[in-house]
Amino acid sequence: MGKGVKAAVVGGVFAVMVGGAGYGAYTFVSALGGDGGSGPASVTKSGPPDGGEVKEASGKFFAAWEKGQATQAAAYTNNAQAADALLTAYGDDARISGVKITPGAPSGNTVPFRVRATVGFEGTTKALEYRSELTVVRGKSTGRALVDWEPSVIHPDLQEGDTLVTGESEQPPIEAVGRDGTVLTKRKYPSLGPVLDTLREKYGDKAGGTPGVELVIRHAGDASGEAPADTPLVTLEKGRTGKLRTTLSASVQAAAEKAVQQHADASVVAVQPSTGEVLAVANHREDGFNAAFLGQVAPGSTMKIITAAMLIDNGVTTMNGPAPCPPTAQWQSQTFKNLTGMRPDENASLANSFLRSCNTAFIQLIDEPPLGDDSLTREAQERFGLGRDDWKTGIASFDGRVPAVSGPDRAANAIGQGQVQMNPLNMASVTATAITGTFRQPYLVSPRLDGRQLAQAKGLPAGTAAQLKQMMRLTATQGTGQEAMAGLGGDIGAKTGSAEVDGNATSDSWFTGFRGDAAAAAMVQQGGHGGDAAGPIVAAVLRAAG
Protein backbone atom coordinates (compact mmCIF):
# COMPACT_ATOMS: atom_id res chain seq x y z
CA MET A 1 0.00 0.00 0.00
CA GLY A 2 2.77 2.43 0.98
CA LYS A 3 4.56 2.41 -2.41
CA GLY A 4 1.38 2.92 -4.41
CA VAL A 5 0.20 5.73 -2.20
CA LYS A 6 3.45 7.66 -2.54
CA ALA A 7 3.32 7.40 -6.31
CA ALA A 8 -0.24 8.70 -6.31
CA VAL A 9 0.69 11.65 -4.13
CA VAL A 10 3.69 12.66 -6.19
CA GLY A 11 1.75 12.21 -9.40
CA GLY A 12 -1.11 14.29 -8.03
CA VAL A 13 1.19 17.09 -7.00
CA PHE A 14 2.98 17.12 -10.36
CA ALA A 15 -0.33 17.52 -12.21
CA VAL A 16 -1.23 20.49 -10.03
CA MET A 17 2.16 22.09 -10.61
CA VAL A 18 1.58 22.00 -14.36
CA GLY A 19 -1.63 23.94 -13.89
CA GLY A 20 -0.18 26.52 -11.49
CA ALA A 21 3.41 26.71 -10.30
CA GLY A 22 2.84 28.72 -7.10
CA TYR A 23 -0.05 26.61 -5.84
CA GLY A 24 1.64 23.38 -6.91
CA ALA A 25 4.84 24.15 -4.98
CA TYR A 26 2.82 24.89 -1.86
CA THR A 27 0.97 21.60 -2.12
CA PHE A 28 4.16 19.61 -2.81
CA VAL A 29 5.91 20.85 0.36
CA SER A 30 2.84 20.19 2.49
CA ALA A 31 2.43 16.66 1.20
CA LEU A 32 5.97 15.77 2.14
CA GLY A 33 6.22 17.54 5.47
CA GLY A 34 2.83 18.49 6.87
CA ASP A 35 3.27 21.79 8.67
CA GLY A 36 7.02 21.56 8.49
CA GLY A 37 7.28 22.75 4.89
CA SER A 38 8.33 26.22 3.79
CA GLY A 39 6.79 26.44 0.34
CA PRO A 40 5.29 29.71 -0.81
CA ALA A 41 1.64 30.40 -0.22
CA SER A 42 -0.44 33.16 -1.67
CA VAL A 43 -2.09 33.95 1.67
CA THR A 44 -0.96 32.98 5.15
CA LYS A 45 -3.94 33.02 7.49
CA SER A 46 -3.83 33.39 11.25
CA GLY A 47 -6.17 32.71 14.12
CA PRO A 48 -8.30 29.61 14.69
CA PRO A 49 -9.68 27.88 11.60
CA ASP A 50 -13.26 28.80 10.77
CA GLY A 51 -16.06 26.31 10.33
CA GLY A 52 -15.49 25.92 6.61
CA GLU A 53 -11.81 25.20 7.10
CA VAL A 54 -12.55 22.65 9.82
CA LYS A 55 -14.96 20.83 7.54
CA GLU A 56 -12.59 20.93 4.57
CA ALA A 57 -9.45 19.83 6.44
CA SER A 58 -11.17 16.99 8.31
CA GLY A 59 -13.01 15.91 5.17
CA LYS A 60 -9.80 15.63 3.14
CA PHE A 61 -8.13 13.69 5.94
CA PHE A 62 -11.08 11.30 6.25
CA ALA A 63 -11.27 10.77 2.48
CA ALA A 64 -7.59 9.85 2.18
CA TRP A 65 -7.76 7.62 5.24
CA GLU A 66 -10.77 5.76 3.83
CA LYS A 67 -8.91 5.12 0.57
CA GLY A 68 -5.86 3.75 2.39
CA GLN A 69 -3.71 6.66 1.19
CA ALA A 70 -1.55 6.95 4.29
CA THR A 71 0.92 9.54 3.02
CA GLN A 72 -1.80 11.73 1.55
CA ALA A 73 -3.84 11.59 4.77
CA ALA A 74 -0.72 12.39 6.80
CA ALA A 75 -0.16 15.48 4.65
CA TYR A 76 -3.36 16.94 6.08
CA THR A 77 -1.92 16.82 9.62
CA ASN A 78 0.63 18.95 11.44
CA ASN A 79 2.99 15.98 11.96
CA ALA A 80 3.12 14.15 8.65
CA GLN A 81 6.00 11.84 9.56
CA ALA A 82 4.39 10.42 12.69
CA ALA A 83 0.95 10.26 11.09
CA ASP A 84 2.27 8.47 7.99
CA ALA A 85 3.93 5.75 10.07
CA LEU A 86 0.80 4.96 12.08
CA LEU A 87 -1.60 5.23 9.15
CA THR A 88 0.62 2.89 7.14
CA ALA A 89 0.67 0.40 9.99
CA TYR A 90 -3.13 0.68 10.17
CA GLY A 91 -3.40 -0.93 6.76
CA ASP A 92 -0.24 -3.03 6.55
CA ASP A 93 0.38 -4.37 10.08
CA ALA A 94 -3.11 -4.15 11.51
CA ARG A 95 -4.64 -5.41 8.23
CA ILE A 96 -7.60 -3.05 8.47
CA SER A 97 -9.49 -2.32 5.25
CA GLY A 98 -12.88 -1.17 4.01
CA VAL A 99 -12.72 1.91 6.21
CA LYS A 100 -15.88 4.01 6.36
CA ILE A 101 -15.82 7.18 8.46
CA THR A 102 -18.95 9.03 9.53
CA PRO A 103 -18.27 12.53 10.94
CA GLY A 104 -20.47 13.95 13.67
CA ALA A 105 -21.40 17.57 14.27
CA PRO A 106 -18.29 19.66 15.02
CA SER A 107 -17.94 21.33 18.41
CA GLY A 108 -15.78 24.33 17.68
CA ASN A 109 -12.67 22.95 16.00
CA THR A 110 -13.23 19.39 17.25
CA VAL A 111 -14.89 16.81 15.01
CA PRO A 112 -16.19 13.54 16.49
CA PHE A 113 -16.46 10.60 14.14
CA ARG A 114 -17.32 6.92 13.91
CA VAL A 115 -15.15 4.35 12.14
CA ARG A 116 -16.49 1.13 10.62
CA ALA A 117 -13.94 -1.21 9.02
CA THR A 118 -12.90 -4.82 8.55
CA VAL A 119 -9.95 -6.65 10.09
CA GLY A 120 -8.64 -9.63 8.09
CA PHE A 121 -6.03 -12.32 8.60
CA GLU A 122 -5.46 -15.35 6.36
CA GLY A 123 -9.03 -15.52 5.17
CA THR A 124 -10.71 -14.72 8.48
CA THR A 125 -12.41 -11.32 8.85
CA LYS A 126 -14.15 -9.47 11.67
CA ALA A 127 -15.95 -6.14 11.85
CA LEU A 128 -14.28 -3.26 13.66
CA GLU A 129 -16.22 -0.27 14.94
CA TYR A 130 -15.26 2.54 17.31
CA ARG A 131 -15.55 6.30 17.87
CA SER A 132 -12.85 8.93 18.12
CA GLU A 133 -12.36 12.63 17.47
CA LEU A 134 -9.89 15.06 15.96
CA THR A 135 -9.17 18.76 16.26
CA VAL A 136 -8.30 21.09 13.41
CA VAL A 137 -5.68 23.77 14.12
CA ARG A 138 -3.85 26.48 12.19
CA GLY A 139 -0.45 25.38 10.90
CA LYS A 140 2.24 27.50 12.53
CA SER A 141 4.39 28.02 9.44
CA THR A 142 1.95 27.57 6.57
CA GLY A 143 -1.24 29.05 7.97
CA ARG A 144 -3.12 26.01 6.61
CA ALA A 145 -5.94 24.34 8.50
CA LEU A 146 -4.50 20.95 9.57
CA VAL A 147 -5.53 18.01 11.70
CA ASP A 148 -3.76 18.27 15.06
CA TRP A 149 -1.97 14.93 15.09
CA GLU A 150 -2.33 12.58 18.04
CA PRO A 151 -2.23 8.76 17.87
CA SER A 152 -5.70 8.77 19.46
CA VAL A 153 -7.07 10.22 16.21
CA ILE A 154 -6.62 6.77 14.65
CA HIS A 155 -7.97 4.89 17.69
CA PRO A 156 -8.96 6.42 21.05
CA ASP A 157 -6.83 3.94 23.03
CA LEU A 158 -3.59 4.67 21.17
CA GLN A 159 -0.89 6.65 22.95
CA GLU A 160 2.48 8.00 21.85
CA GLY A 161 4.68 5.18 20.56
CA ASP A 162 1.84 2.64 20.27
CA THR A 163 0.93 0.85 17.07
CA LEU A 164 -1.70 -1.59 15.80
CA VAL A 165 -0.91 -5.20 14.85
CA THR A 166 -3.02 -8.15 13.73
CA GLY A 167 -1.64 -11.67 13.99
CA GLU A 168 -1.26 -14.69 16.21
CA SER A 169 -1.36 -13.70 19.87
CA GLU A 170 1.95 -13.55 21.67
CA GLN A 171 0.29 -15.37 24.55
CA PRO A 172 -2.76 -17.64 24.81
CA PRO A 173 -5.93 -16.14 26.27
CA ILE A 174 -6.54 -16.68 29.97
CA GLU A 175 -9.57 -16.76 32.21
CA ALA A 176 -8.44 -15.19 35.46
CA VAL A 177 -10.44 -16.34 38.45
CA GLY A 178 -10.56 -15.12 42.02
CA ARG A 179 -9.86 -17.09 45.16
CA ASP A 180 -13.45 -18.41 45.18
CA GLY A 181 -13.49 -19.30 41.47
CA THR A 182 -15.34 -16.16 40.28
CA VAL A 183 -14.26 -15.16 36.78
CA LEU A 184 -12.59 -11.73 36.77
CA THR A 185 -13.32 -9.70 33.64
CA LYS A 186 -12.42 -6.18 32.53
CA ARG A 187 -16.08 -5.37 32.01
CA LYS A 188 -17.09 -6.20 35.58
CA TYR A 189 -13.85 -5.01 37.22
CA PRO A 190 -12.50 -2.16 35.02
CA SER A 191 -9.48 -1.49 37.24
CA LEU A 192 -8.21 -4.97 36.53
CA GLY A 193 -7.84 -4.30 32.79
CA PRO A 194 -4.07 -3.62 32.81
CA VAL A 195 -3.55 -6.27 35.49
CA LEU A 196 -5.33 -8.97 33.48
CA ASP A 197 -3.39 -8.02 30.34
CA THR A 198 -0.14 -8.36 32.26
CA LEU A 199 -1.17 -11.66 33.81
CA ARG A 200 -1.95 -13.01 30.35
CA GLU A 201 1.41 -11.89 29.00
CA LYS A 202 3.32 -13.41 31.91
CA TYR A 203 1.34 -16.58 32.60
CA GLY A 204 -0.53 -17.31 29.36
CA ASP A 205 1.84 -20.14 28.46
CA LYS A 206 1.55 -21.63 31.96
CA ALA A 207 -2.25 -21.62 32.19
CA GLY A 208 -2.87 -24.38 29.64
CA GLY A 209 -4.21 -22.33 26.70
CA THR A 210 -3.27 -21.96 23.03
CA PRO A 211 -2.85 -18.66 21.11
CA GLY A 212 -5.56 -17.16 18.91
CA VAL A 213 -5.50 -14.39 16.28
CA GLU A 214 -6.15 -10.83 17.42
CA LEU A 215 -5.96 -7.16 16.54
CA VAL A 216 -4.01 -5.60 19.39
CA ILE A 217 -2.47 -2.34 20.48
CA ARG A 218 1.26 -2.94 20.87
CA HIS A 219 2.56 -0.49 23.42
CA ALA A 220 5.90 1.30 23.45
CA GLY A 221 8.48 0.40 26.09
CA ASP A 222 9.17 2.62 29.09
CA ALA A 223 12.52 4.04 30.19
CA SER A 224 13.63 0.61 31.39
CA GLY A 225 12.83 -0.93 28.02
CA GLU A 226 9.87 -2.90 29.34
CA ALA A 227 6.65 -2.59 27.37
CA PRO A 228 3.16 -3.08 28.84
CA ALA A 229 1.23 -6.12 27.71
CA ASP A 230 -0.62 -5.88 24.38
CA THR A 231 -4.18 -4.60 24.61
CA PRO A 232 -6.54 -6.83 22.57
CA LEU A 233 -9.18 -5.01 20.48
CA VAL A 234 -10.70 -7.68 18.22
CA THR A 235 -10.44 -11.48 18.35
CA LEU A 236 -10.51 -13.03 14.85
CA GLU A 237 -9.86 -16.59 15.96
CA LYS A 238 -10.23 -17.70 19.53
CA GLY A 239 -7.43 -19.65 21.08
CA ARG A 240 -8.04 -22.20 23.80
CA THR A 241 -8.46 -20.30 27.05
CA GLY A 242 -6.33 -21.29 30.02
CA LYS A 243 -7.47 -20.79 33.60
CA LEU A 244 -5.32 -18.71 35.94
CA ARG A 245 -6.19 -18.67 39.64
CA THR A 246 -5.40 -15.44 41.49
CA THR A 247 -5.57 -14.45 45.15
CA LEU A 248 -8.14 -11.72 44.48
CA SER A 249 -11.49 -11.73 46.24
CA ALA A 250 -14.34 -10.89 43.87
CA SER A 251 -16.40 -9.24 46.63
CA VAL A 252 -13.52 -7.17 47.98
CA GLN A 253 -12.47 -6.22 44.45
CA ALA A 254 -16.01 -5.06 43.67
CA ALA A 255 -16.00 -2.87 46.80
CA ALA A 256 -12.59 -1.45 45.89
CA GLU A 257 -13.74 -0.64 42.34
CA LYS A 258 -16.76 1.23 43.69
CA ALA A 259 -14.83 3.05 46.42
CA VAL A 260 -12.13 4.54 44.17
CA GLN A 261 -14.78 5.98 41.85
CA GLN A 262 -15.51 8.65 44.46
CA HIS A 263 -12.25 10.49 43.71
CA ALA A 264 -10.02 11.14 40.72
CA ASP A 265 -6.51 9.68 40.97
CA ALA A 266 -7.47 7.26 43.73
CA SER A 267 -5.84 3.87 44.33
CA VAL A 268 -6.31 1.12 46.92
CA VAL A 269 -4.86 -2.30 47.76
CA ALA A 270 -6.09 -4.88 50.26
CA VAL A 271 -4.01 -7.82 51.52
CA GLN A 272 -4.51 -10.74 53.90
CA PRO A 273 -1.90 -10.25 56.66
CA SER A 274 -1.78 -13.95 57.58
CA THR A 275 -0.68 -14.96 54.06
CA GLY A 276 0.39 -11.88 52.07
CA GLU A 277 -2.25 -12.65 49.44
CA VAL A 278 -3.60 -9.59 47.61
CA LEU A 279 -7.38 -9.40 47.99
CA ALA A 280 -8.02 -6.36 45.81
CA VAL A 281 -6.28 -3.75 43.67
CA ALA A 282 -8.15 -0.81 42.17
CA ASN A 283 -7.32 2.51 40.53
CA HIS A 284 -9.41 5.39 39.24
CA ARG A 285 -7.16 7.20 36.79
CA GLU A 286 -7.54 8.53 33.26
CA ASP A 287 -4.09 7.27 32.22
CA GLY A 288 -4.71 3.63 33.20
CA PHE A 289 -1.53 3.58 35.33
CA ASN A 290 -1.51 0.98 38.10
CA ALA A 291 -0.53 3.48 40.79
CA ALA A 292 -1.67 1.02 43.46
CA PHE A 293 1.31 -1.23 42.63
CA LEU A 294 3.69 1.06 40.75
CA GLY A 295 3.21 4.50 42.32
CA GLN A 296 6.27 6.21 43.78
CA VAL A 297 5.08 9.07 45.96
CA ALA A 298 5.48 10.34 49.52
CA PRO A 299 3.15 8.50 51.94
CA GLY A 300 2.85 11.25 54.55
CA SER A 301 2.22 10.28 58.15
CA THR A 302 1.36 6.66 57.38
CA MET A 303 5.16 6.37 57.41
CA LYS A 304 5.03 6.95 61.18
CA ILE A 305 4.20 3.25 61.57
CA ILE A 306 7.75 2.44 60.45
CA THR A 307 9.25 5.37 62.35
CA ALA A 308 7.47 4.31 65.55
CA ALA A 309 8.79 0.77 65.05
CA MET A 310 12.31 2.19 64.69
CA LEU A 311 11.96 4.17 67.93
CA ILE A 312 10.67 1.15 69.86
CA ASP A 313 13.16 -1.36 68.38
CA ASN A 314 16.10 0.92 69.23
CA GLY A 315 14.96 1.58 72.79
CA VAL A 316 14.33 5.30 72.25
CA THR A 317 10.80 5.15 73.70
CA THR A 318 7.77 2.89 73.99
CA MET A 319 4.06 3.18 73.33
CA ASN A 320 3.53 4.59 76.81
CA GLY A 321 6.91 6.32 76.94
CA PRO A 322 7.53 10.04 76.36
CA ALA A 323 7.05 11.66 72.94
CA PRO A 324 6.33 15.35 73.64
CA CYS A 325 4.35 17.27 71.01
CA PRO A 326 5.51 20.92 70.85
CA PRO A 327 4.09 23.35 68.27
CA THR A 328 7.33 23.31 66.24
CA ALA A 329 10.52 21.27 66.03
CA GLN A 330 13.86 22.35 64.61
CA TRP A 331 16.00 19.90 62.72
CA GLN A 332 19.26 21.45 61.55
CA SER A 333 18.18 24.26 59.19
CA GLN A 334 14.51 23.34 58.86
CA THR A 335 11.51 24.04 61.08
CA PHE A 336 8.72 21.45 61.15
CA LYS A 337 5.15 22.16 62.22
CA ASN A 338 2.00 20.22 62.96
CA LEU A 339 -1.34 20.47 61.24
CA THR A 340 -3.17 23.71 61.97
CA GLY A 341 -5.18 23.50 65.17
CA MET A 342 -3.23 20.69 66.84
CA ARG A 343 -2.93 21.31 70.58
CA PRO A 344 0.66 21.08 71.88
CA ASP A 345 1.27 18.52 74.63
CA GLU A 346 4.67 18.41 76.32
CA ASN A 347 3.59 15.37 78.35
CA ALA A 348 2.38 13.28 75.42
CA SER A 349 3.23 9.61 75.11
CA LEU A 350 4.23 7.98 71.83
CA ALA A 351 0.72 6.49 71.57
CA ASN A 352 -0.89 9.90 72.02
CA SER A 353 1.39 11.58 69.46
CA PHE A 354 0.80 8.69 67.08
CA LEU A 355 -3.00 8.75 67.28
CA ARG A 356 -3.03 12.55 66.81
CA SER A 357 -0.30 12.33 64.13
CA CYS A 358 2.00 14.88 65.77
CA ASN A 359 4.92 15.60 63.42
CA THR A 360 7.08 17.40 65.96
CA ALA A 361 7.07 14.47 68.39
CA PHE A 362 8.69 12.21 65.83
CA ILE A 363 11.12 14.88 64.59
CA GLN A 364 12.42 15.45 68.12
CA LEU A 365 13.16 11.77 68.71
CA ILE A 366 14.99 10.76 65.53
CA ASP A 367 18.38 12.04 66.78
CA GLU A 368 18.28 10.11 70.05
CA PRO A 369 21.08 7.56 70.48
CA PRO A 370 21.65 5.05 68.96
CA LEU A 371 19.80 6.36 65.90
CA GLY A 372 21.75 7.45 62.82
CA ASP A 373 21.21 8.45 59.20
CA ASP A 374 20.54 4.87 58.11
CA SER A 375 18.35 3.73 61.03
CA LEU A 376 15.04 4.31 59.27
CA THR A 377 16.37 2.66 56.11
CA ARG A 378 17.46 -0.44 58.01
CA GLU A 379 14.12 -0.64 59.82
CA ALA A 380 12.23 -0.44 56.53
CA GLN A 381 14.43 -3.00 54.77
CA GLU A 382 15.17 -5.51 57.50
CA ARG A 383 11.87 -5.46 59.38
CA PHE A 384 9.29 -4.50 56.74
CA GLY A 385 10.95 -5.90 53.58
CA LEU A 386 10.86 -2.54 51.78
CA GLY A 387 13.24 -0.84 49.40
CA ARG A 388 15.34 -3.80 48.22
CA ASP A 389 13.81 -4.20 44.76
CA ASP A 390 13.09 -7.89 45.27
CA TRP A 391 9.30 -8.23 45.52
CA LYS A 392 7.81 -10.72 43.05
CA THR A 393 4.07 -10.16 43.26
CA GLY A 394 3.17 -11.79 39.95
CA ILE A 395 3.03 -8.49 38.06
CA ALA A 396 5.27 -5.42 37.97
CA SER A 397 5.42 -3.62 41.29
CA PHE A 398 7.50 -1.08 43.19
CA ASP A 399 8.53 -2.16 46.68
CA GLY A 400 9.15 1.23 48.26
CA ARG A 401 12.13 3.48 48.78
CA VAL A 402 13.50 4.71 52.13
CA PRO A 403 17.00 6.04 51.42
CA ALA A 404 19.57 6.81 54.08
CA VAL A 405 20.01 10.58 54.09
CA SER A 406 21.40 13.34 56.25
CA GLY A 407 20.32 16.93 56.66
CA PRO A 408 16.68 18.09 56.66
CA ASP A 409 15.52 15.12 54.58
CA ARG A 410 16.41 12.73 57.39
CA ALA A 411 13.74 14.39 59.52
CA ALA A 412 11.32 14.72 56.62
CA ASN A 413 11.68 11.00 55.83
CA ALA A 414 10.52 10.15 59.35
CA ILE A 415 7.12 11.73 58.70
CA GLY A 416 6.73 10.39 55.17
CA GLN A 417 8.02 13.37 53.23
CA GLY A 418 11.56 14.02 52.00
CA GLN A 419 12.84 11.22 49.78
CA VAL A 420 10.56 8.41 50.94
CA GLN A 421 8.44 6.86 48.17
CA MET A 422 5.59 4.39 48.59
CA ASN A 423 2.35 3.18 47.05
CA PRO A 424 -0.80 1.59 48.51
CA LEU A 425 0.60 -1.92 48.04
CA ASN A 426 3.62 -1.01 50.17
CA MET A 427 1.56 0.60 52.92
CA ALA A 428 -0.96 -2.26 53.06
CA SER A 429 2.03 -4.56 53.56
CA VAL A 430 3.45 -2.26 56.25
CA THR A 431 0.19 -2.50 58.17
CA ALA A 432 0.11 -6.28 57.74
CA THR A 433 3.67 -6.56 59.09
CA ALA A 434 2.95 -4.16 61.95
CA ILE A 435 -0.04 -6.10 63.28
CA THR A 436 1.36 -9.62 62.84
CA GLY A 437 5.05 -9.02 63.41
CA THR A 438 5.79 -11.11 60.31
CA PHE A 439 6.68 -9.79 56.86
CA ARG A 440 4.86 -11.75 54.19
CA GLN A 441 5.58 -10.37 50.74
CA PRO A 442 2.29 -9.55 48.97
CA TYR A 443 1.44 -11.54 45.84
CA LEU A 444 -1.59 -12.06 43.59
CA VAL A 445 -0.45 -15.23 41.78
CA SER A 446 0.86 -18.17 43.77
CA PRO A 447 4.65 -18.56 43.50
CA ARG A 448 4.05 -22.28 43.04
CA LEU A 449 2.88 -21.57 39.49
CA ASP A 450 6.27 -20.37 38.26
CA GLY A 451 8.66 -21.21 41.10
CA ARG A 452 9.58 -17.63 41.89
CA GLN A 453 11.14 -16.86 45.27
CA LEU A 454 9.25 -14.34 47.41
CA ALA A 455 11.16 -11.64 49.27
CA GLN A 456 12.11 -12.26 52.89
CA ALA A 457 12.62 -10.01 55.93
CA LYS A 458 13.04 -10.77 59.63
CA GLY A 459 9.91 -8.92 60.73
CA LEU A 460 9.29 -7.31 64.12
CA PRO A 461 9.82 -8.41 67.71
CA ALA A 462 6.52 -9.51 69.26
CA GLY A 463 6.57 -6.63 71.71
CA THR A 464 7.01 -4.03 68.97
CA ALA A 465 4.19 -5.50 66.89
CA ALA A 466 1.86 -5.56 69.90
CA GLN A 467 2.54 -1.86 70.60
CA LEU A 468 2.09 -0.84 66.95
CA LYS A 469 -1.18 -2.71 66.71
CA GLN A 470 -2.50 -1.10 69.88
CA MET A 471 -1.50 2.40 68.71
CA MET A 472 -3.31 1.79 65.42
CA ARG A 473 -6.37 0.61 67.38
CA LEU A 474 -6.31 3.85 69.36
CA THR A 475 -5.99 5.87 66.15
CA ALA A 476 -9.07 4.16 64.70
CA THR A 477 -11.18 4.58 67.83
CA GLN A 478 -9.92 7.82 69.39
CA GLY A 479 -7.61 9.54 66.92
CA THR A 480 -7.39 10.88 63.38
CA GLY A 481 -8.86 7.69 61.87
CA GLN A 482 -11.96 7.63 64.07
CA GLU A 483 -14.39 9.29 61.69
CA ALA A 484 -13.46 7.14 58.68
CA MET A 485 -13.53 3.87 60.66
CA ALA A 486 -16.77 4.62 62.51
CA GLY A 487 -19.30 1.82 62.18
CA LEU A 488 -16.76 -0.93 61.52
CA GLY A 489 -17.01 -3.70 64.07
CA GLY A 490 -14.38 -6.16 65.19
CA ASP A 491 -10.70 -5.57 65.81
CA ILE A 492 -9.83 -2.40 63.87
CA GLY A 493 -6.87 -0.05 63.55
CA ALA A 494 -5.71 2.80 61.32
CA LYS A 495 -3.14 5.44 60.49
CA THR A 496 -3.79 8.60 58.53
CA GLY A 497 -1.42 10.64 56.39
CA SER A 498 -1.27 13.71 54.21
CA ALA A 499 1.71 14.32 51.95
CA GLU A 500 2.64 17.69 50.57
CA VAL A 501 3.77 17.66 46.94
CA ASP A 502 5.69 20.54 45.35
CA GLY A 503 3.48 22.54 43.00
CA ASN A 504 0.18 21.20 44.38
CA ALA A 505 -2.03 23.43 46.51
CA THR A 506 -3.70 20.41 48.13
CA SER A 507 -1.86 17.55 49.82
CA ASP A 508 -2.19 13.89 48.87
CA SER A 509 -4.56 11.92 51.11
CA TRP A 510 -3.31 8.63 52.62
CA PHE A 511 -4.94 6.08 54.91
CA THR A 512 -4.08 2.57 55.98
CA GLY A 513 -5.97 0.31 58.32
CA PHE A 514 -6.86 -3.22 59.37
CA ARG A 515 -9.92 -5.18 60.38
CA GLY A 516 -9.51 -8.78 61.45
CA ASP A 517 -7.37 -10.59 58.88
CA ALA A 518 -7.51 -7.82 56.26
CA ALA A 519 -5.29 -4.79 55.79
CA ALA A 520 -5.77 -2.03 53.22
CA ALA A 521 -4.15 1.21 52.16
CA ALA A 522 -5.40 3.96 49.85
CA MET A 523 -4.03 7.10 48.29
CA VAL A 524 -5.92 9.98 46.67
CA GLN A 525 -3.65 12.45 44.93
CA GLN A 526 -4.56 16.00 45.97
CA GLY A 527 -7.28 14.55 48.19
CA GLY A 528 -6.43 16.55 51.32
CA HIS A 529 -6.17 15.12 54.82
CA GLY A 530 -5.85 11.37 55.18
CA GLY A 531 -9.21 10.74 56.79
CA ASP A 532 -11.13 12.89 54.32
CA ALA A 533 -10.67 11.09 50.98
CA ALA A 534 -8.54 7.98 51.41
CA GLY A 535 -10.10 6.97 54.75
CA PRO A 536 -13.60 6.14 53.46
CA ILE A 537 -12.05 4.08 50.62
CA VAL A 538 -10.13 1.90 53.07
CA ALA A 539 -13.16 1.57 55.35
CA ALA A 540 -15.35 0.40 52.46
CA VAL A 541 -12.81 -2.21 51.41
CA LEU A 542 -12.31 -3.50 54.97
CA ARG A 543 -16.07 -3.71 55.42
CA ALA A 544 -16.32 -5.92 52.34
CA ALA A 545 -13.43 -8.09 53.55
CA GLY A 546 -15.53 -9.08 56.57
Phi, psi and omega in degrees: 000319186300317184293318181295321180297316182298320179296320181295321181294311181297318178299319181295321180292318180302316181299321179292322181297325178298321182284332183194109189299314184297311182294321180296318180297320179299315181293320182300313180297317182295321182296326182276330189226014180058234181274002183273356183284168181228023181294157181290148175225145183291323180222129175255110182276163177222168181085171181297147177298145177275178185301320179296319180292322178299314181295318182292312183295314180293322180297317178295320179297312180300317183297316179292321179297315180300325182278357182077018181270082187300311183294321179293316178298319180298330180294342179267014177244172178264013173211075188298324183295310180293319181296318181299317182298315183285322178293325176293316178297328180303319179271317187279307185274321180276344177058045179259130181219179179060039185287130175230121184247129179244106180289148172262186179288127180297149171241098188067237180264005182259133183240113173282154179203159177245138179248129169240132183205183180232135175254131182229145177207114176049051174089349178260132180232152175217149178285146177233130179214135178198171179239146175211194178203159175223163178236137179260130182233170177272124176300134186294322185261330185262338185078001180284153171280121186227153174288127179286109191285127168218144177305329181294347174299320183283322174204134188298341181266358180280137175238173183306128179090347179283160173214173180248136182219137172243131179172189178294136182301144176292331178225150176296156176292152177233155169247102180281133180236152178280182184297336179258009178092357178294132178288133182256114181242157178296325183295317182278328182232079188304325181298336183279356182311300179297326180294314180295322177299318180292320178299320179296315181297321186275325188240004181305320182280356180251356185260003173090013181261177175233149185293152172248197176242130187217154162267124183229159166269121177263118188272153177286155178284158177271193183298332180277354182093354180275134179254142174299161179298149176304147176255111180291139177246315181220134175260117179273319176225124181285135170275178175278124185281130174266156180256128180240117179274132177245173178272356186293145175260122183301320182290320178290321178298318179298319178294321179295317179302315181292319184294319183288343180292346182286344183217143172290149177055046178251144179216147179211148175224139173237140179229162173261109185302328184287344182231334188088359182291135178280125181268330182200149172215124183216145177224148172235092184217145179290330186274356179074006183289135178277072182296335180299326180254332190245355180301150179221079184223163180293134184268002181061210189288354171299337178296340182295344173298313180290319180296318177298320177299319178298317181296318181289314182298331182262009174073018181287317177199181178228177180306318181262004178277175186289138172206071185305148183239082177282168180294329178220161175218134181260128173233108184052246186265002188242140176257129180252143181235170175261173175300146180304131177096354180287128181282127177296151178209100182288348181253014185292146172271170177299320179299318181292318179290330178289312184291334176268350182062055179278113180297315189294331178298317182286322179298319183294334187265348188286351179256006179288139176301142007262025186290144177223189183298332184257006185296317180292322177299313181295322178298315181295318183283309189281326183265319187253358176070023184263153166075021180246004176056044182226014176286140178231083188279343186115337172224175180297136178207159177250131187254031172089162180212119178227081186285151173281121183222160174243179179075196184302330182292338176296318177289318180297322178302324185295337179247021173078024174243214177062235185253008178288137178226133181216176170217173182301326177300314180300314185286330173296321178293321178301314179297317179300318179293319182298322186270343179252338185082355183241130175276120174237109184303128179296147175205154178240357169229133183303135177295345178293337182293321184234006175072017181286152182264122179283153180294151180236151172206158187280349177075196188248150170300148183303321181294321178294314180298319180298320180290318179298317181296319179293321178295324177289324174301314180297322179296323182284333185253338183227347189249213187292343179264003187297314184296315182293325185269359181302136178094348177274125178272180177082193181277111185234155176202162184201165168210131180263164176200149170223131185242124178280136180237130181306132177091348180255131180288332182246139182285161173284141181263129179231147176202136173224147183199173177222156172210114183060230180261048175217136175230143182217155175217143181224153176224136173234110181295131184056038180265354179093210183295153186304316182286343187284310186251307183288328183303308179299330177296311180298316181300318180296320181290317179294326177297319180290331182288344176080000000 
